Amino acid sequence: MRIYKFGGASVKDASGVKNLVKILNELGNDKTLVVVSAMGKMTNSLEFVVKNYFENQKELEYSLNEIFVFHNNILNELFSENNHPIYSEIKEIFENLKVFLKRNKSPNYSFVYDQVVSFGEIVSTKIINSYLNYVNIKSNWLDSRLLIKTDSKYRDANLNWQVTQNNISNRVNNSLLNITQGFIASDDNNFSTTLGREGSDYSAAIFAYCLNAESVTIWKDVPGVLNADPRVFKKPQLLNKISYTEAIELAFYGASVIHPKTLQPLQKKEIPLYVKSFLDPSSEGTAISRGIKIDPEIPCFIVQRNLSLLKLSSLDFSFIVEDNISDIFQILHENKMKVDLIQNSAISFSVCVYDKYYRLKELLSILKATYKVECTENVSLFTIRHFNENSSKEILKNNKLLLEQRTKETLQLVVS
């Protein structure tokens, strides 16, 4: 069985839905499970609904109506008759959402978030499944919340692999074309949960693992995995092949490749992953599998902006030892700092952090009670995998080098 995953950008409008159908027609659609995200930026719109629910009730109905109209316009472009059953089905889904918001008593933001945001995937897959059958491609709609089971850690739920494996193995007919949702699941009480960052890709990997799929293909608006972000670097090149390990390394350093939690179940069963363009489905894209060398063998560039570089040293010039480092990491953890690079010498410890929750001022105040602290804000961290002599020249030509760290395969440069 093949697993295809289509993200929001691929189904952002009626043309996107028709293109999805075209891809299925061209590549075959039997023994295929299609995992689909919410349409376009719909997750963002539903997040705004949650915000209004808690902070601005006056705008709640308006924000809901905007979402309904958005989907209804897509229906009008896909279906020639206004009395097609999908219209009443989508209307009923939105009525159910309104009922939830009216009756909910929970003050838990994350709980409400998961119940509301999950509607995006339900609506998109209902529309796509109906359209496939409308154009005479028989497809079977699956509710992934009945299949993928998690704990109740809302917004970043942990998978119950055993129950999920049993559900998918017993309830998915792998001889059919199946349409289901990415990102969403449910807990033991059958409340909706979501799987966190890159949740839809992870869903595709979960289904692939449980169904022993032959492959997973993630359809994106880029040719595949590139060696650099085209928004930052000129003329990025397509990577034809990379290993699971390489993809995890790139993701670890901040590349928008594939999240490690997506790769881990695929790696366990050696299921190949393809990243291809839904704009050019006949192109080869990037293949990610076990034990292959990066092809072509070229440097890969990753940049992270708006970081802070901290240099800590002891007030009495004594060594920075294990106890000090443990203490520093505890303080960083308590202040929710994401650590992107560390380097230590006998009397100093340098760390590059991302201040996601704007706690840098408080962090510095705590650290200065024990250490001498130098802080440089708004630095950039360039990471170059498979670097060569020339790969850093352009970066250093336009930036001041603050810290350099290198291993056999990886060069990191903190610059201002």
Backbone hydrogen bonds, N-H to C=O, Kabsch-Sander energy under -0.5 kcal/mol:
donor,donor_aa,acceptor,acceptor_aa,energy
2,R,31,K,-2.4
3,I,215,S,-2.0
4,Y,33,L,-2.5
5,K,217,T,-2.8
6,F,35,V,-2.8
7,G,5,K,-0.5
7,G,219,W,-1.0
10,S,7,G,-0.9
11,V,7,G,-0.8
11,V,8,G,-0.8
12,K,9,A,-0.8
17,V,13,D,-1.8
18,K,14,A,-2.4
19,N,15,S,-2.1
20,L,16,G,-2.2
21,V,17,V,-2.0
22,K,18,K,-2.1
23,I,19,N,-2.4
24,L,20,L,-2.2
25,N,21,V,-2.2
26,E,22,K,-2.4
27,L,23,I,-2.6
28,G,24,L,-1.1
31,K,175,S,-0.6
32,T,29,N,-0.6
32,T,176,L,-1.0
33,L,2,R,-2.7
34,V,32,T,-0.5
34,V,178,N,-3.4
35,V,4,Y,-3.6
35,V,33,L,-0.6
36,V,34,V,-0.5
36,V,180,T,-2.2
37,S,6,F,-2.0
40,G,8,G,-2.1
42,M,39,M,-2.0
45,S,41,K,-1.7
46,L,42,M,-2.5
47,E,43,T,-2.1
48,F,44,N,-1.6
49,V,45,S,-1.4
50,V,46,L,-2.0
51,K,47,E,-2.2
52,N,48,F,-2.6
53,Y,49,V,-2.4
54,F,50,V,-1.7
55,E,51,K,-2.6
56,N,52,N,-1.9
59,E,56,N,-1.6
60,L,57,Q,-1.0
61,E,57,Q,-0.6
63,S,59,E,-2.4
64,L,60,L,-2.1
65,N,61,E,-2.5
66,E,62,Y,-2.1
67,I,63,S,-1.2
68,F,64,L,-2.1
69,V,65,N,-2.7
70,F,66,E,-2.1
71,H,67,I,-2.0
72,N,68,F,-2.5
73,N,69,V,-2.5
74,I,70,F,-1.3
75,L,71,H,-2.1
76,N,72,N,-2.2
77,E,73,N,-1.3
78,L,74,I,-1.4
79,F,75,L,-2.8
84,H,81,E,-1.2
87,Y,84,H,-1.9
88,S,84,H,-0.6
89,E,85,P,-1.9
90,I,86,I,-2.6
91,K,87,Y,-2.1
92,E,88,S,-2.2
93,I,89,E,-1.8
94,F,90,I,-2.0
95,E,91,K,-2.0
96,N,92,E,-2.3
97,L,93,I,-1.8
98,K,94,F,-2.2
99,V,95,E,-2.3
100,F,96,N,-2.2
101,L,97,L,-2.2
102,K,98,K,-1.9
103,R,99,V,-2.4
104,N,100,F,-2.3
109,Y,107,P,-0.7
112,V,108,N,-2.3
113,Y,109,Y,-2.8
114,D,110,S,-2.1
115,Q,111,F,-1.9
116,V,112,V,-2.3
117,V,113,Y,-3.1
118,S,114,D,-1.3
119,F,116,V,-1.7
120,G,117,V,-1.7
122,I,118,S,-1.6
123,V,119,F,-2.6
124,S,120,G,-2.1
125,T,121,E,-2.2
126,K,122,I,-2.0
127,I,123,V,-2.3
128,I,124,S,-2.4
129,N,125,T,-2.6
130,S,126,K,-2.1
131,Y,127,I,-2.4
132,L,128,I,-2.4
133,N,129,N,-2.0
134,Y,130,S,-2.1
135,V,131,Y,-1.8
136,N,133,N,-1.5
137,I,132,L,-3.1
138,K,136,N,-0.6
140,N,177,L,-2.6
141,W,139,S,-0.5
142,L,179,I,-2.9
144,S,142,L,-0.8
146,L,143,D,-1.9
147,L,144,S,-0.8
148,I,144,S,-3.2
149,K,147,L,-0.7
150,T,186,S,-2.5
151,D,158,N,-1.9
154,Y,152,S,-1.7
156,D,153,K,-1.7
157,A,194,T,-2.6
160,N,149,K,-3.1
161,W,159,L,-0.9
164,T,160,N,-2.3
165,Q,161,W,-3.0
166,N,162,Q,-2.1
167,N,163,V,-2.6
168,I,164,T,-2.7
169,S,165,Q,-2.5
170,N,166,N,-2.0
171,R,167,N,-2.0
172,V,168,I,-1.7
173,N,171,R,-0.6
174,N,172,V,-1.0
176,L,173,N,-1.6
178,N,32,T,-2.7
178,N,176,L,-0.7
179,I,140,N,-2.9
180,T,34,V,-2.9
182,G,36,V,-2.1
183,F,199,G,-1.0
184,I,182,G,-0.7
185,A,193,T,-2.5
186,S,148,I,-1.7
187,D,191,F,-2.1
190,N,187,D,-2.0
193,T,185,A,-2.1
195,L,183,F,-2.1
199,G,196,G,-1.5
202,Y,198,E,-2.0
203,S,199,G,-2.3
204,A,200,S,-2.0
205,A,201,D,-1.9
206,I,202,Y,-2.4
207,F,203,S,-2.5
208,A,204,A,-2.2
209,Y,205,A,-2.6
210,C,206,I,-2.5
211,L,207,F,-2.0
212,N,208,A,-0.6
212,N,209,Y,-0.8
213,A,208,A,-2.3
214,E,1,M,-2.4
215,S,1,M,-0.9
216,V,272,P,-2.1
217,T,3,I,-2.8
218,I,274,Y,-3.1
219,W,5,K,-2.8
219,W,217,T,-0.6
220,K,218,I,-0.6
220,K,276,K,-3.2
226,L,224,G,-0.5
227,N,237,Q,-2.4
232,V,229,D,-2.0
233,F,229,D,-2.9
239,L,225,V,-3.0
240,N,238,L,-0.7
240,N,295,D,-1.9
241,K,295,D,-1.8
242,I,287,A,-2.2
244,Y,289,S,-1.3
247,A,243,S,-2.3
248,I,244,Y,-2.4
249,E,245,T,-2.4
250,L,246,E,-2.6
251,A,247,A,-2.2
252,F,248,I,-2.5
253,Y,249,E,-1.8
254,G,251,A,-1.4
255,A,250,L,-2.6
257,V,255,A,-1.9
262,T,259,H,-1.7
263,L,259,H,-1.3
264,Q,260,P,-2.3
266,L,262,T,-0.7
267,Q,263,L,-2.9
268,K,264,Q,-1.9
269,K,265,P,-1.1
270,E,266,L,-0.5
270,E,267,Q,-0.7
271,I,266,L,-2.4
273,L,288,I,-2.8
274,Y,216,V,-3.1
275,V,286,T,-2.5
276,K,218,I,-2.2
276,K,274,Y,-0.6
278,F,220,K,-2.4
278,F,276,K,-0.5
279,L,220,K,-0.5
280,D,277,S,-0.6
283,S,280,D,-1.9
286,T,275,V,-2.4
287,A,240,N,-2.6
288,I,273,L,-3.4
289,S,242,I,-1.6
289,S,287,A,-0.5
292,I,289,S,-0.5
295,D,241,K,-2.5
298,I,296,P,-1.7
300,C,385,R,-2.3
301,F,227,N,-3.1
302,I,383,T,-2.3
304,Q,381,L,-1.9
307,L,379,V,-2.5
308,S,353,V,-2.5
309,L,376,T,-2.8
310,L,308,S,-0.6
310,L,351,V,-3.0
311,K,374,E,-2.8
312,L,310,L,-0.5
312,L,349,F,-3.1
313,S,372,K,-2.0
314,S,347,I,-0.7
315,L,370,T,-0.7
317,F,314,S,-1.2
320,I,346,A,-2.8
321,V,319,F,-0.8
325,I,321,V,-2.4
326,S,322,E,-2.8
327,D,323,D,-2.1
328,I,324,N,-2.6
329,F,325,I,-2.5
330,Q,326,S,-1.9
331,I,327,D,-2.0
332,L,328,I,-2.5
333,H,329,F,-2.5
334,E,330,Q,-2.4
335,N,331,I,-1.4
336,K,333,H,-1.7
337,M,332,L,-2.4
338,K,354,Y,-1.8
339,V,337,M,-0.6
340,D,338,K,-0.5
340,D,352,C,-3.1
341,L,352,C,-1.0
343,Q,350,S,-2.5
345,S,348,S,-2.7
349,F,312,L,-2.7
350,S,343,Q,-3.9
351,V,310,L,-2.5
352,C,341,L,-2.6
353,V,308,S,-2.7
353,V,351,V,-0.5
354,Y,338,K,-2.4
355,D,353,V,-0.6
356,K,354,Y,-1.5
358,Y,355,D,-1.2
363,L,359,R,-2.5
364,L,360,L,-2.8
365,S,361,K,-1.7
366,I,362,E,-1.8
367,L,363,L,-2.5
368,K,364,L,-2.4
369,A,366,I,-0.9
370,T,367,L,-1.8
371,Y,367,L,-2.8
372,K,313,S,-3.3
373,V,371,Y,-0.5
374,E,311,K,-2.3
376,T,309,L,-2.5
377,E,375,C,-0.5
379,V,307,L,-2.5
380,S,415,V,-2.8
381,L,304,Q,-2.6
382,F,380,S,-0.6
382,F,413,L,-2.9
383,T,302,I,-3.0
383,T,381,L,-0.5
384,I,411,L,-3.2
385,R,300,C,-2.3
385,R,383,T,-0.5
386,H,409,E,-3.2
387,F,384,I,-0.6
387,F,409,E,-0.7
391,S,388,N,-0.7
393,K,390,N,-1.0
394,E,390,N,-0.6
396,L,392,S,-2.4
397,K,393,K,-1.7
398,N,394,E,-0.8
398,N,395,I,-0.6
401,L,399,N,-0.5
402,L,414,V,-3.4
403,L,414,V,-1.5
405,Q,412,Q,-2.4
407,T,410,T,-2.9
411,L,384,I,-2.3
412,Q,405,Q,-3.3
413,L,382,F,-2.8
414,V,403,L,-2.9
415,V,380,S,-2.7
415,V,413,L,-0.6
416,S,400,K,-2.1
